[in-house]
Amino acid sequence: MTEKRVLVVSEEPGDAAVLHDLVRAHFPGTVLEHALMRRPRTEAEIRPGEGKTLIIRRIDGGSPGFCAELLAGGQRYCHTERLPAGIFEEEKTNRERRLMRLAVYKAISSYWAGLAKKGEHDHDAVEPSPWGILTGVRPTKIVHRLLDRGLSGEEVMLHLVRDFGLSGSRARLVIRTAINQRPYLLTPEEARRRLSVYAGIPFCPSRCHYCSFPSYSLGRWQHLLPGYLEALRREMRAAGELLAKRGFTVQAFYLGGGTPTVLSPHQLDGVLSVFRQDLPGEDGCEITVEAGRPETVDREKLDVLVKHRVKRISINPQTMHEPTLLAVGRMHTADAVEEGVLLVREAGIPVINMDLIVGLPGENRQIIAGTLNRVLALKPENITLHALAIKRAALYGQERQGLCLPDRDEGRAMMESARQILEEAGYQPYYLYRQKEILAHGENVGYTLEGHPCLYNIQMMEERQTVLGFGVGAGSKIVNTGDWSVDNFYNPKDLTVYLARLDDLIRRKIDRLEALDIDG
């Protein structure tokens, strides 16, 4: 079998790296190779089985830009992209990369238009993304940068469509999301002293087939749980002492996983007590606890959460379709989800989030509509829609062959249908992110009823605030409030490695915190 590949022919050896994510998003499973341009290649030079060739030429003089030619199937699809007049300002290297990616994206779009005209289809390719050249996780960050410069919504829309290739619908979605976030973003002065904290409990009753997070089945790894909880306490306490000494405060605390509610009431109380006693939480600090598996929720655990003033809890069915729950490895029924939500309401925790996945094997528009109808009847304050993204670390990532996934047209229709149902029910988008290998060029969107957005999700996603991560696989983001640049560092994803390296991890975190400039 001939390996699928895309050959990038250009004058600069780094061009293939700049185009890598964009090309792979439209030609999944391909290998990118690079050849320095010595002379233009022609259709006659494409050999059967060679794959597709991209020729990149830089345009100098007058308005600078790039010409991209896609040679495929004996045909040439060409697009030239020049720097438009206007107010878009960016550093030269970033501008050149954006123009090159935009030229390539539009050449790929021409290729698809040519196939459609001939009634043909490329089964190794994916239709042009409605996100244009944006392949990163956080498209809202671009909108915030433009809004920070004083641009109007109409001007931001122009830039997203013209300079980044977004469709009108995605541009409107990302602008709405960013505008809904603006009241909750901190000023540079506030962000120098206020941060958020994440602590991870990487244990679950069982591992779902789509899950790629660091997670350990409690039945197999329970012997490591007491040692892990003690290590987590040590890491949090060490950082908390320094935070309090230097005058930091914690705006939001997120206990995630895994499934933190697999812990016993006593263990759950111990973890939350460390936060309440040893980290400098603000008055009214937003505390979220993941209870993703409803079978792990009971009154005794909810009493612990109420005692520690937990404001938000996530009960995540992913779907309310019983055959799918069984097929994806969930150990609960849809009725158990409803019972869990009722228990939380009775306990008085004010905000409930429910995560759903669009595109699970065997599902379609009718099934996702049925799930949403059952979920909306529970009136959760937050609903998060995730488009299925299959990662190598997930069981589904290792067993793709037998999966009955929705096709791209059905996947897009499912997401649009779900979005329409939520917005008609009064939910508004408040945070958004994307992933690689995501269904039908989709996105993950958090929706909220008015007045109930999760502050942690906004701050973590927009990277306008330092976020400290504790525990296995947890990431920390040290934010420079001068230019909103971010220094990321991560704890090991392997549980035994985390335990063995704990002292070094604590020292590294303390060193980073001591270097923070809280006075500007």
ZABAVO-519390 format. One record per residue: residue in three letters; x, y, z of N, C-alpha, C in turn. Coordinates in steps of 0.02 Angstrom, whole numbers, plus 50000, padded with zeros to 5 digits. Layout:
# ZABAVO-519390
ALAXYZXYZXYZ
...
# end
This chain:
# ZABAVO-519390
MET500424994050000500005000050000500445006250000
THR500305010949953500705016949948500525021750004
GLU501035024550036500925029250090500655035750062
LYS500125038350095499855044850074500335050350097
ARG500455055150053500905060550072500725066850034
VAL500945072450061500905078850027501615081550025
LEU501855083149965502515085949956502445093549952
VAL502805097049996502815104349995503455106649961
VAL503375110249906503945112749868503975120249877
SER504505122749907504555129949920505285131949929
GLU505385138549937506065141149943506325140650015
GLU505885139750064506075139750134505955132850165
PRO506445129850197506355123250225505855122950282
GLY505715128550313505235128550369504505128950348
ASP504375129650283503685130450261503245124450276
ALA503515118450270503115112450284502885112350357
ALA503315114550402503115114650473502555119750485
VAL502595125550451502075130650459501405128150434
LEU501415123850382500805121450351500565114850379
HIS500955111850423500825104950443500105103850468
ASP499895107650519499235106550548498675108050499
LEU498765113250458498255115050409498175109550357
VAL498725107050332498685101850280498415095350309
ARG498645093450369498405087350400497655087650417
ALA497405093750432496695094450446496265093050384
HIS496545094150325496165093250263496355086750226
PHE496935084150241497145077650213497385073150270
PRO496915070550309497095066650369497515060550352
GLY497985059050396498395053050388498955053750338
THR499055059750311499595060750262500255062350298
VAL500795060950262501465062750286501695068750245
LEU501915074050279502165079950243502915079250232
GLU503125080450170503835080650152503975087450122
HIS504615089450122504795095850094505355095150044
ALA505295098949990505835099349940505955106649925
LEU506595108649925506755115549907506605116749834
MET506335122449819506125123949751506735125549707
ARG506815121649655507335123049605507015125349540
ARG506445122449525506055124549468505345122249479
PRO504855125449448504165123349458504045116249433
ARG503665112549470503455105949447502815106649406
THR502705102149360502115102449317501685096349329
GLU501085096649301500625090949308500945084549283
ALA501335084949230501625078949200502135075649246
GLU502395079449295502895076649340502585072749399
ILE501925073149407501605069549462501525062249442
ARG501845057949479501815050749464501235047649502
PRO500915042449476500375039049512500625036649581
GLY500215037849631500405035749698500845040649735
GLU501065045949701501505050749733501135054949784
GLY500485055649777500105059849823499995066649793
LYS499945071549836499795078349814500405082749826
THR500475087949783501035092449788500795099549796
LEU501085102949845500945110149855501565114049835
ILE501485118849791502035123149771501905130049800
ILE502375132449839502305138949873502805143849844
ARG502555149549819502995154749793502865161249830
ARG503395164549850503355171049882503315176549829
ILE502885181449841502795187049794503115193149826
ASP503585196149791503915202149816503705208149773
GLY503795214149801503635220249765502905221849768
GLY502755228149773502055230249778501755227649842
SER501195224349836500865221249894501145214149901
PRO501505212649957501815206049964501295200649974
GLY501495194549961501025189049970501315182449949
PHE500875177649936501075170749918500605168149864
CYS500895163849822500505160049774500555152649794
ALA499995149349802499985142249819499665138349762
GLU499995133049740499725128649688499675121649716
LEU499095118749711498985111849732498935107549669
LEU499395102949662499385098349605499115091649629
ALA498545089749600498215083549622497795080749565
GLY497835074349556497425071149505497555073849435
GLY498185075949422498345078649357498085085549344
GLN497835088849396497555095649389497945100449434
ARG497905106849416498245112149455497705116849483
TYR497735117849548497265122449582497685127849615
CYS497565134049595498025139449613497645145149647
HIS497995148249696497715154249727498295158849748
THR498205165249737498685170249758498375174549813
GLU498745175449867498505179349924498995184949938
ARG498765191149931499185196949945498955200350009
LEU499405204050040499245207750101498745213250084
PRO498145213050113497645218150095497795224750129
ALA497545230050099497585236550133497115236350192
GLY497255240250243496815240250301497195241250365
ILE496885239550421497175241250486497435235150523
PHE497455229450489497705223450523498465223950531
GLU498695223850592499405224550606499665218350641
GLU500235215950621500545210250653501285210050636
GLU501655206450675502365205650664502485202150597
LYS503035204150562503135201850493503115194350485
THR503455190650530503465183350523502765180450528
ASN502375182850576501695180350583501265182150523
ARG501365188150496500985190150437501135185650378
GLU501785184050367501965179750311501685172750320
ARG501705170150381501435163550393500675163450380
ARG500335168650403499615168950393499445169350318
LEU499795173550281499655174050209499785167550172
MET500325164150191500485157750158499935152650173
ARG499735152150236499215147350255498555149050220
LEU498405155550214497785157450182497795155650108
ALA498365156650075498415154850004498325147249996
VAL498625143350040498555136050036497835133950049
TYR497525136950100496835135250117496375136550057
LYS496485142150023496035143849967496195139449905
ALA496815137349899496965132549845496615125849859
ILE496615123749922496255117549941495505118449928
SER495245124349943494535125749930494385125349856
SER494845127849814494755127349741494755120049719
TYR495185116049750495205108849735494535105649748
TRP494235107249806493585104349822493045106849775
ALA493075113249757492585115849709492645112349642
GLY493265110949622493375107449559493105100349561
LEU493195096849617492915090149624492155090349620
ALA491855095149656491125095649656490855096849587
LYS491205101049549490975102649481490975096449437
LYS491465092049449491505085849409491115080049440
GLY490795081349497490415076149530490855070849561
GLU491465072549579491935067849607492045069149681
HIS492395064549714492525065249786493205062249801
ASP493565065349847494205062849870494105059849939
HIS494115053149944493975049750007494555050350056
ASP495125052650034495695053650079495735060750105
ALA495245065050086495275072050104494645074050142
VAL494695079850175494125082750211493975089550182
GLU493335091050175493125097350145493415103350183
PRO493465109150151493765114950183493435116550251
SER493855118150299493625119450367493265126150371
PRO492695126350406492365132850417492775137350463
TRP493305134550494493755138450536494345141250496
GLY494325140450429494845143350387495525140650405
ILE495995145250416496685143250430496815142250505
LEU496295143150546496395142450618496365135050637
THR496905132450661496935125450683497105124950757
GLY497215130650790497405130550860496815129350907
VAL496965128650970496475126851020496015132751037
ARG496275138851037495925144551066495805150151014
PRO495325149450970495185154750921494935161250953
THR494635160751012494385166851045494945171651062
LYS495555169151071496105173651089496235178851035
ILE496145176950972496235181750917495705187250923
VAL495085185350938494555190350944494715195151001
HIS494945192551058495095196951114495655201851097
ARG496155199551060496705204151041496435209850998
LEU495985208250953495695213450910495235218050949
LEU494835215250994494405219551035494805223951081
ASP495375221251107495815225351149496065231551114
ARG496135231151048496375236751009495815241750991
GLY495205240151015494655244751005494255243550942
LEU494355237950908493975236550847493255234950865
SER492805236750821492095235150830491975227850810
GLY491385225350828491205218550808491215217650733
GLU490995222750695490995222350622491705221950595
GLU492155225750624492855225550601493175218850618
VAL493025216150677493285209550695493025204250646
MET492395204750629492085200150581492465200450514
LEU492615206450491492985207250428493645203550430
HIS494025204550485494675201450490494625193850492
LEU494155191150529494095183950535493925180750468
VAL493485183950431493275181050366493805182350313
ARG494055188450309494525190250255495235187750269
ASP495475188550330496185187250344496315180350372
PHE495795176950396495885170250424495445164950390
GLY495005167050345494615162250306494035159050341
LEU493815161750399493245158750434492605159550395
SER492155154750403491485155650376491105160750418
GLY490575163450390490185168450428489915165550493
SER489685159150491489375156350551489885155350607
ARG490505153050589491005152150641491275158850667
ALA491325163750622491545170350645491035173250694
ARG490405172550679489895175150725489915171450792
LEU490005164750790490035160850851490615162950896
VAL491205163650867491795165250908491765172450933
ILE491475176950895491395183850918490895184150975
ARG490325180850968489825180751022490125177851086
THR490505172451079490805169351138491285174151172
ALA491715177351134492195182051163491855187951196
ILE491345190651164490985196351194490645194351259
ASN490375188251261490075185851323490595185051379
GLN491225183951361491755183051410492025189751437
ARG491975194951397492325201251414492205203851485
PRO491585203451510491485206151578491865202351632
TYR492095196251616492415192051667493175191851662
LEU493455195051610494175195251604494475200351652
LEU495055198851677495385203251725495805208551690
THR495895214151722496385219051698497085216451713
PRO497605219051680498285216851697498445217751771
GLU498215223151801498345224251872498015218951915
GLU497395217151899497045211951937497365205151927
ALA497565203751865497835197151849498525195951879
ARG498865201151901499515200151932499455197052002
ARG498875197752033498805195252102498265190052110
ARG497845189152060497295184252065497415178552016
LEU497355172452041497475166751998496945161452010
SER496975156051971496525150351981496925144051992
VAL496595139052019496945132852038496545126852013
TYR496905122051985496615115651964496955110052004
ALA496575105352029496845099352060496515093252029
GLY496915088352010496665082551974496635076252016
ILE496075072652010496005066052041495955061051983
PRO496505057751964496525053851902496265046651910
PHE495705045951945495405039351955494675039451933
CYS494455033951903493765033351880493505026351897
PRO492845025351899492575018651908492805013851853
SER492835016451792493095012751734493295017851682
ARG493645015751631493885020351580493425020251520
CYS493145026051502492705026551444493125025651380
HIS492815022951329493195021151269493455027151230
TYR493145032951238493355038951202493855043151242
CYS493985041351304494375045651350495125045251335
SER495445051151332496165051451322496525054951381
PHE496145056651434496445059951491496835054951534
PRO497325057451573497655052951621497125050451671
SER496965044151668496435041551711496575034151725
TYR496465032251787496615025451810495995022351840
SER495855016151819495275012551845495385011251919
LEU494885013151960494955012552032495035005252054
GLY494695000752020494754993752038495454991052034
ARG495834993351984496514990851972497034994852011
TRP496935001252020497455005652047497295008552116
GLN496795005752149496585008652213497145008552265
HIS497615003952260498155003552309498605009752307
LEU498585013452251498995019452246498625025752268
LEU497975025252280497575031152295497785034752359
PRO497885031352416498085035052477498745038952468
GLY499235035752436499875039152424499795045052377
TYR499355044352328499245049852282498925055852317
LEU498425054452358498085059952393498575063652439
GLU499015060052472499505063352515499985067552473
ALA500195064952414500635068852370500295075152346
LEU499655074552328499275080452305499235085652360
ARG499115083452422499085088152478499755091752487
ARG500295087952483500965091052491501095096352438
GLU500915094752376501035099452321500625105752331
MET499985105052349499555110852359499765115052418
ARG499935111752473500135115452533500765119552522
ALA501255116552488501885120152476501765126452435
ALA501355125852383501205131752342500775136752381
GLY500295134152419499845138552456500205143052506
GLU500715140352538501105144252586501435150252552
LEU501725148952493502055154452457501555159452430
LEU500985156952404500485161452377500235166352430
ALA500085163652489499845167952543500375173052564
LYS501005170752567501545175152588501635180952539
ARG501545179652475501675184852425501055188952407
GLY500495187352438499905191552428499465189652369
PHE499535183452344499085181152291498415178952322
THR497885179152281497245176252302496995171752245
VAL496595166852264496325161952216495605163752200
GLN495475165052136494805167052114494355160952103
ALA494645155552076494255149652060494665143352073
PHE494335138252099494655131752112494255126352077
TYR494595122052039494265116951999494555110152018
LEU494135105752046494335098952063494085094352008
GLY494565092251966494375088351907494695081551907
GLY494685078451849494945071551846494995068951776
GLY494885062451769494585057951817493905059851843
THR493745056551898493105057551931493225058552006
PRO493285064852029493435065952100492935062752148
THR492305061952126491805059052171491855051452177
VAL492385048352148492525041352167492835041152237
LEU493085046752261493365046852328492815045752380
SER493015043052437492545042452493492385049352520
PRO491845050152557491705056752587492295059352629
HIS492625054952666493195057052707493775059452662
GLN493915055852608494455057852563494285064352528
LEU493675065052506493455071152473493505077152520
ASP493315076152582493365081352633494095083352643
GLY494545078452641495255079952651495545084352596
VAL495375082852533495635086752477495355093852479
LEU494705094552490494405101252492494625105152553
SER494785101752608495035105152667495705108352654
VAL496135104852615496785107752598496695114252561
PHE496235114252512496125120452476495855125852522
ARG495345124252561495025129252603495505132052656
GLN495955127852682496385129852738497065132352716
ASP497335129652661498035130952645498145135152583
LEU497625136452544497695140952487497285147252500
PRO497515153052479497185159352495496585160852451
GLY496045157052461495445158052421495105164652438
GLU494855167952386494485174252396493805172952428
ASP493525177952459492825177552480492405176452417
GLY491975171552419491565170052361491935166252307
CYS492505163252323492885159352273492445154152240
GLU492475153852174492095148852137492435142052144
ILE492075137152171492345130352179491915125652137
THR492245122152091491915117252048492175110352064
VAL491735105352065491935098452074491625094252018
GLU492055090451984491815085851932491515079651966
ALA490905078051945490585071851966490335068351903
GLY490795067351857490615065351790490215059051785
ARG490305054651832489925048351831489395048651886
PRO488755048951867488225050051917488175044551969
GLU488415038551953488375033152003488845034352062
THR489295039352056489755040852111489485046252158
VAL488885048752145488595054252185488105051452236
ASP488185053452299487695051652350487625057452399
ARG487145056952444486995062452490487585064052536
GLU487935058852559488485060052605489045064152571
LYS489205062552510489715066352474489475073452459
LEU488835074152442488575080852428488575085052492
ASP488475081952550488525085752612489235088552621
VAL489735084652601490425087052605490525093052559
LEU490255092652498490325098252451489985104452477
VAL489395103752505489035109552533489435112552590
LYS489715108252633490115110652689490685115152665
HIS490985113452608491545117252582491335122652532
ARG490695124052529490425129552488490565128652414
VAL490505122552391490575121152319489985124452283
LYS490145128252231489635132052195489405128652130
ARG489815124152105489675121352039489875114052037
ILE489465109852008489605102752003489445100451932
SER489865096151905489745093451837489515086251842
ILE488935084951815488695078151807488645077051732
ASN489065072651706489175072351633488925065851603
PRO488325065851576488075059651546488415057951479
GLN488645063051442488915062451373488355060851324
THR487895056551343487305054951303486775052251350
MET486145052851330485605049851369485305043851331
HIS485665041451281485445035851240485735029451270
GLU485305025251297485535019351335486005014751296
PRO485865013051233486325008651197487025011651190
THR487055018351181487715021651175488085021451242
LEU487735022851297488055022651362488395015851373
LEU488055010551356488335003851363488925002851316
ALA488865005351254489375004151204490025007951219
VAL489975013751251490585017751263490905016251330
GLY490635011451367490945009451430490715013151491
ARG490145016651487489875019951547489515014651589
MET489525015651655489245010751700488615013451735
HIS488225017351698487615020251727487085020751673
THR486475021951694485915022951648485745030351643
ALA485315031951596485065038851590484655040751651
ASP484285035851678483895037251739484355039151797
ALA484945035951801485425037651854485665044851848
VAL485725047351787485925054351777485385058851807
GLU484765057551792484225061651818484185061351894
GLU484295055451922484295054651994484875058652026
GLY485465058551994486035062352019485905069752019
VAL485605072251966485445079451962484945081252016
LEU484445077052028483955078352080484285078752149
LEU484765074252163485125074452226485505081052235
VAL485825083352181486205089652184485725095452197
ARG485155095552164484655100852175484425100852248
GLU484305094952275484075094452344484615096852393
ALA485255095752375485805097952418485895105452417
GLY485665108752364485695116052361486315118852327
ILE486695114652291487265117352253486985121252193
PRO487175127552185486795132052141486885130952066
VAL487455128352044487575127851971487745120651953
ILE487385117951904487525111251877487745111951805
ASN488285108651788488505108051718488395100851695
MET488225100051632488165093351602488525093251536
ASP489015088751529489395087951467489055082951421
LEU489035084651357488775080051306489285079551249
ILE489315073751217489755072651160489335071651098
VAL489475075651047489135075050983489565070750937
GLY489265065350910489635061250862489855054550889
LEU489595052350946489775045750972489555040350923
PRO489905034650921489735029450872489005027450875
GLY488705027150816488005024950810487495030350820
GLU487695036450838487205041650852487085046050790
ASN486515049450790486315053850735485925059850763
ARG485655063850718485295069850739484705068350786
GLN484335063050770483755061450811483965059450882
ILE484525055850887484745053550953485005059450994
ILE485405063850964485665069551001485095074251021
ALA484585074850979483995078950997483635075951057
GLY483575069351058483265066051115483655066951179
THR484325066651173484755067851232484645074951257
LEU484655079851212484575086851233483895088051265
ASN483385084951240482715085951269482705083451341
ARG483015077751355483025075051424483465079451469
VAL484015081751442484465086051482484135092751496
LEU483825095851446483515102351456482945102051507
ALA482615096251511482085095551561482355096051632
LEU483015094851641483335095351706483555102451722
LYS483535106851673483705113951680484385115251712
PRO484915112051685485585113651711485775120751690
GLU486165124051733486385130851717486895130951661
ASN487305125751655487815125151603487725118651565
ILE487815118951499487855112951457488455113851411
THR488885108951410489485109251367489425104151312
LEU489455106551250489415102151191490125100751165
HIS490325094551165490975092551139490865088751073
ALA491215090951021491235086850960491745081250971
LEU491565075250954492005069450966492685070450934
ALA493205069550974493895069850949494235063550973
ILE494445059350927494745052850945495495053650947
LYS495775052651006496495053351017496825046451022
ARG497475046351009497845039951010497805036551079
ALA497775040651133497785037851200497125034551219
ALA496595035751180495945032851195495885025851164
LEU495455021651194495345015051165495085015651094
TYR494645020451081494395021451013494965023550966
GLY495465026850991496035028850949496445022850927
GLN496405017350963496775011350945496355006450906
GLU495695007550904495245002850871494765006450823
ARG495045010750780494635014850736494245010650685
GLN494525004950666494255001250608493514999550616
GLY493314997350676492634995050684492145000350705
LEU492345006550709491905011850734491395014050682
CYS490775014550703490245016950659490105024250676
LEU490545028650651490495035750666490045039350616
PRO489725044750637489335048650588489795051250533
ASP489535051550471489945054550419489985062050429
ARG490395065450389490515072550402489885076750394
ASP489475075150345488855078950336488395078150396
GLU488325072050419487895070750477488195073950540
GLY488865073650546489195076750603489065084250606
ARG489135087650549488995094850547488265096250564
ALA487825092150536487105093250549486935092150622
MET487265087250654487135085950725487355091950768
MET487935094750752488175100350792487735106550782
GLU487535107850719487105113650706486435112750739
SER486155106650737485515105350768485555106350844
ALA486095103650874486175104350947486255111650966
ARG486645115450928486735122550942486075126350939
GLN485685124850888485045128250880484565126650938
ILE484555120350959484115118351014484305122051078
LEU484955122451092485185125851153485035133251152
GLU485165136451096485065143651092484315145351096
GLU483895141151067483175142351073482935141451145
ALA483315137351184483135136351255483435141651300
GLY483785146651271484035152251311484755151751333
TYR485135146951306485835146151324486275150251277
GLN486805153151304487265157251266487975154351271
PRO488375154751217489055152051220489495156551264
TYR489885153451309490325157451351491045155251351
TYR491195149351326491895147651312491925142551256
LEU492485142351221492535138351160493255136251149
TYR493335130051128494005127851109493945122251057
ARG494505120951024494525115850971495065110750986
GLN495025105050952495515099750960495705096850891
LYS496275093650889496455090050829496025083750824
GLU495965081250762495565075250748494845075950772
ILE494575082050768493905083250793493395081950737
LEU492805079650756492295077850708492095083650663
ALA492135082650598491865087350548492095094550558
HIS492745095450573493015102250586492615105850640
GLY492405102250691491965105150741492325108950796
GLU491975109850851492235113750907491875111450971
ASN492165113151028491855111851093491625118651121
VAL491005118951141490715125351163490365124351229
GLY490535128651278490175128851340489605133851336
TYR488995131751352488415136051351488175137251422
THR487895143051434487655144851500487005148651497
LEU486585147751548486035152351559486325158851586
GLU485975164251577486235170751595486445171051669
GLY487055173651680487295174651747487635168751780
HIS487755163251742488035157251773488665154551737
PRO489065158651705489665155751672490165153251724
CYS490555148351705491085145851748491705150151739
LEU491895153851792492475158351788493115154451772
TYR493195148651803493805144751790493875143151716
ASN493335140951684493375139151614493575145151571
ILE493305150951586493485156951548494225158651558
GLN494445158951620495135160951634495635155851606
MET495485149551614495935144351589495975144551513
MET495415145651480495415145351407495715151651376
GLU495575157451405495815163651374496515165551396
GLU496795162251445497485163251468497625170551484
ARG497155173551521497235180351546497355180351621
GLN497525174551648497635173851719498085167751731
THR498535168151778498945162451796498495156951826
VAL498605150851802498245144951827498755139851850
LEU498705137651912499155132651939498805125851939
GLY499155120751913498885114051910499255109451957
PHE498885105551996499165100852044498925093852029
GLY499385088952035499205082052025499435079351958
VAL499275073051945499495069551885499245073051822
GLY499705074551776499525077351711499295084551713
ALA499285087751772499015094451776499495099451745
GLY499225104151707499635109451677499575115951715
SER500115119651717500125126351747500285131451693
LYS499965137251698500065142651650500265148951689
ILE500875151051680501105157251711501025162751659
VAL500595167551673500415172751625500815179051638
ASN501115181751585501455188251588500935193551569
THR500725197551618500185202251606500395208251563
GLY501045208851550501265214251506501065213251434
ASP501105206951410500925205551341500475199451334
TRP500245196751390499825190851392500155184651363
SER500825184551363501175178351344501125173351400
VAL501215166951384501095161551432501685156751435
ASP501875154951495502385149951507502035143751534
ASN501995138451494501655132351513502145127151540
PHE501955123651593502335117751614501855112751645
TYR502055106451642501585101051658501885095951706
ASN501445093151748501635087351788501605081051745
PRO501975075851763501965069651724501265066651722
LYS501105063451666500465060051658500465053151691
ASP501045050351701501105043751732501075044451808
LEU500635040651840500535041251912501165039551952
THR501495034151933502095032151971502665037051961
VAL502725040051902503235045051889503085051351930
TYR502455053351933502265059151973502465058152046
LEU502305052352074502465051052144503225051052156
ALA503605048252108504325047752116504665054552111
ARG504375059152071504695065552058504375071252097
LEU503975069752147503585074852181504005080552208
ASP504555079052241504965084352271505225089152217
ASP505455086352161505695090652106505125094852077
LEU504535091952071503965095652044503775101452090
ILE503795100352155503635105652202504145111252197
ARG504785109452194505305114552188505225118652125
ARG505075115352070504985118852006504405123852011
LYS503855121752041503285126152046503435132152091
ILE503775130952146503945136352192504415141252158
ASP504905138752121505365143252086504995147652037
ARG504505144852000504135148951952503715154251988
LEU503425152452044503005157152081503425162752112
GLU504005161052137504435166152166504665171252114
ALA504705169052051504945173551998504395178151972
LEU503765176951992503225181151967503285188251993
ASP503165193051948503165200151966502455202251980
ILE502285203152044501595204952061501485212452062
ASP502015216252054501945223552057501975226851988
GLY502085222851936502105225551869502755228851851
# end
